[in-house]
Amino acid sequence: MLHTLSLIGFGEAGSTFARAAGWEQAARAYDIAVSRRPAMDEAGVVTCADAREALADAPLVLSLVTADAALDAAEQAASMLSTGALWCDMNSVAPETKRAAARAVEAAGAFYVDVAVLAPVNPARMNVPLLVSGSYAERAATLLRGVGFANVRVVGSEVGRASAIKMIRSVMVKGIEALTAEMVLAAEAAGVADEVFASLDASEKAQGWAERAAYNIERMTTHGLRRAAEMEESARTLIALGVEPVMTTGTVIRQRAMAANTPERSKVA
């Protein structure tokens, strides 16, 4: 499996996949953050000094950068991709953002695939659900399974379809987290948190609300900045569909505030 794939971005997702799949020397990796090179060495992948080295002759590329860098990454890498290489954009961005990235990649002679990651990579790791769409989705699905991903599903031949599912789903998932934070902040300020949780428990028994609230807030304090960037893309998705993203815009603000070092965060962290 020598040089089977390349990873652009080696944050939580890239490092988790590399370790879980045992790619080691089969994968080349590059991240703009030099501080992530020790993680690459630890995972055993080929650590590259620049994107060109990482992309040379790679048949499969996984783009795993931040949402706000996804389009730039595709545009900058396009001219470095081998003819016929598959650029799997696994970033959480709006369909319009992915279609713009696809134009850049395909204009350079490579192939673009929209991949949506539908759950946290930990603890799912290689079992994380992946939705794949685009003209080359079937080929990409085969290659993704070949490098170890166990839960891959093709959802259409249009770039943007997989990301639309992800972005619209995120309106609910991240919105619930943001609403949870507002509820907890208010309940603690009023000194009624126990009573509020008990009242909610009485109406829904699947999971205790104190446990759910703690989990939702931990996700925001740990990943709020990345989630806020993702929700900005969800807002763009809604706008493109003619839906005013009132709650989604608020979710962006709340996710970012919970990740920041603010009095609000310190009260619940």
HUVENGI-V903751 format. One record per residue. N is the residue number from 1. RES is the residue in three letters. SS is DSSP state (alpha for helix, beta for strand, coil for the rest). OMEGA is omega in whole degrees, -180 to 180 (* if undefined). Layout:
n:res:ss:omega
N:RES:SS:OMEGA
N:RES:SS:OMEGA
This chain:
n:res:ss:omega
1:MET:coil:-176
2:LEU:coil:179
3:HIS:coil:179
4:THR:coil:-176
5:LEU:beta:177
6:SER:beta:178
7:LEU:beta:173
8:ILE:beta:-172
9:GLY:coil:-178
10:PHE:coil:176
11:GLY:coil:-177
12:GLU:alpha:-176
13:ALA:alpha:-178
14:GLY:alpha:-179
15:SER:alpha:179
16:THR:alpha:-179
17:PHE:alpha:-177
18:ALA:alpha:-179
19:ARG:alpha:-176
20:ALA:alpha:-178
21:ALA:alpha:-178
22:GLY:coil:-177
23:TRP:coil:-179
24:GLU:alpha:-173
25:GLN:alpha:177
26:ALA:alpha:-177
27:ALA:beta:170
28:ARG:beta:-178
29:ALA:beta:175
30:TYR:beta:174
31:ASP:coil:-179
32:ILE:coil:178
33:ALA:coil:-180
34:VAL:alpha:-178
35:SER:alpha:-180
36:ARG:alpha:180
37:ARG:alpha:176
38:PRO:alpha:178
39:ALA:alpha:177
40:MET:alpha:179
41:ASP:alpha:-180
42:GLU:alpha:-180
43:ALA:alpha:177
44:GLY:coil:179
45:VAL:coil:177
46:VAL:beta:-178
47:THR:beta:-176
48:CYS:coil:-178
49:ALA:coil:179
50:ASP:coil:-177
51:ALA:alpha:-179
52:ARG:alpha:178
53:GLU:alpha:-178
54:ALA:alpha:-173
55:LEU:alpha:-175
56:ALA:coil:175
57:ASP:coil:-179
58:ALA:coil:178
59:PRO:coil:-177
60:LEU:beta:-180
61:VAL:beta:175
62:LEU:beta:177
63:SER:beta:-174
64:LEU:coil:-179
65:VAL:coil:177
66:THR:coil:-176
67:ALA:alpha:-177
68:ASP:alpha:180
69:ALA:alpha:-172
70:ALA:alpha:-178
71:LEU:alpha:178
72:ASP:alpha:-179
73:ALA:alpha:-180
74:ALA:alpha:-178
75:GLU:alpha:-178
76:GLN:alpha:-177
77:ALA:alpha:-171
78:ALA:alpha:-176
79:SER:alpha:-179
80:MET:alpha:-177
81:LEU:coil:175
82:SER:coil:176
83:THR:coil:-180
84:GLY:coil:178
85:ALA:coil:178
86:LEU:beta:176
87:TRP:beta:-180
88:CYS:beta:-178
89:ASP:beta:-175
90:MET:coil:-177
91:ASN:coil:-178
92:SER:coil:-179
93:VAL:coil:-177
94:ALA:coil:177
95:PRO:alpha:-180
96:GLU:alpha:178
97:THR:alpha:180
98:LYS:alpha:178
99:ARG:alpha:176
100:ALA:alpha:178
101:ALA:alpha:-180
102:ALA:alpha:179
103:ARG:alpha:-179
104:ALA:alpha:-177
105:VAL:alpha:-175
106:GLU:alpha:175
107:ALA:alpha:-179
108:ALA:coil:177
109:GLY:coil:176
110:ALA:coil:-177
111:PHE:beta:-177
112:TYR:beta:178
113:VAL:beta:177
114:ASP:beta:179
115:VAL:beta:177
116:ALA:beta:178
117:VAL:beta:-168
118:LEU:coil:180
119:ALA:coil:174
120:PRO:coil:-178
121:VAL:alpha:172
122:ASN:alpha:13
123:PRO:alpha:-173
124:ALA:alpha:-179
125:ARG:alpha:-175
126:MET:alpha:175
127:ASN:alpha:-180
128:VAL:coil:-179
129:PRO:coil:177
130:LEU:beta:171
131:LEU:beta:-174
132:VAL:beta:177
133:SER:beta:-178
134:GLY:coil:-178
135:SER:coil:-177
136:TYR:coil:-175
137:ALA:alpha:-178
138:GLU:alpha:179
139:ARG:alpha:-180
140:ALA:alpha:180
141:ALA:alpha:179
142:THR:alpha:-180
143:LEU:alpha:179
144:LEU:alpha:176
145:ARG:alpha:-178
146:GLY:alpha:179
147:VAL:coil:171
148:GLY:coil:180
149:PHE:coil:-170
150:ALA:coil:-174
151:ASN:coil:-176
152:VAL:beta:180
153:ARG:beta:176
154:VAL:beta:-176
155:VAL:beta:178
156:GLY:beta:-177
157:SER:coil:-178
158:GLU:coil:172
159:VAL:coil:-179
160:GLY:coil:-179
161:ARG:alpha:179
162:ALA:alpha:-179
163:SER:alpha:176
164:ALA:alpha:177
165:ILE:alpha:-179
166:LYS:alpha:-176
167:MET:alpha:-179
168:ILE:alpha:175
169:ARG:alpha:-178
170:SER:alpha:177
171:VAL:alpha:179
172:MET:alpha:-173
173:VAL:alpha:-178
174:LYS:alpha:177
175:GLY:alpha:177
176:ILE:alpha:178
177:GLU:alpha:-178
178:ALA:alpha:177
179:LEU:alpha:177
180:THR:alpha:-179
181:ALA:alpha:-180
182:GLU:alpha:179
183:MET:alpha:-177
184:VAL:alpha:179
185:LEU:alpha:180
186:ALA:alpha:-178
187:ALA:alpha:179
188:GLU:alpha:179
189:ALA:alpha:-180
190:ALA:alpha:-179
191:GLY:coil:-176
192:VAL:coil:-174
193:ALA:alpha:-178
194:ASP:alpha:-180
195:GLU:alpha:179
196:VAL:alpha:179
197:PHE:alpha:-180
198:ALA:alpha:179
199:SER:alpha:178
200:LEU:alpha:178
201:ASP:alpha:-178
202:ALA:alpha:-178
203:SER:alpha:180
204:GLU:coil:-171
205:LYS:coil:-175
206:ALA:coil:-180
207:GLN:coil:179
208:GLY:coil:-176
209:TRP:alpha:177
210:ALA:alpha:178
211:GLU:alpha:180
212:ARG:alpha:-180
213:ALA:alpha:180
214:ALA:alpha:180
215:TYR:alpha:-178
216:ASN:alpha:-179
217:ILE:alpha:177
218:GLU:alpha:180
219:ARG:alpha:-178
220:MET:alpha:-179
221:THR:alpha:-179
222:THR:alpha:-172
223:HIS:alpha:-173
224:GLY:alpha:-179
225:LEU:alpha:178
226:ARG:alpha:-180
227:ARG:alpha:177
228:ALA:alpha:178
229:ALA:alpha:178
230:GLU:alpha:-178
231:MET:alpha:171
232:GLU:alpha:176
233:GLU:alpha:175
234:SER:alpha:178
235:ALA:alpha:177
236:ARG:alpha:178
237:THR:alpha:-179
238:LEU:alpha:179
239:ILE:alpha:179
240:ALA:alpha:179
241:LEU:coil:179
242:GLY:coil:180
243:VAL:coil:179
244:GLU:coil:-174
245:PRO:coil:-176
246:VAL:alpha:-179
247:MET:alpha:-178
248:THR:alpha:177
249:THR:alpha:176
250:GLY:alpha:178
251:THR:alpha:177
252:VAL:alpha:-178
253:ILE:alpha:-177
254:ARG:alpha:179
255:GLN:alpha:-179
256:ARG:alpha:-179
257:ALA:alpha:-179
258:MET:alpha:179
259:ALA:alpha:-177
260:ALA:coil:178
261:ASN:coil:-177
262:THR:coil:176
263:PRO:alpha:180
264:GLU:alpha:-180
265:ARG:alpha:-174
266:SER:alpha:-180
267:LYS:alpha:-174
268:VAL:alpha:-175
269:ALA:coil:*
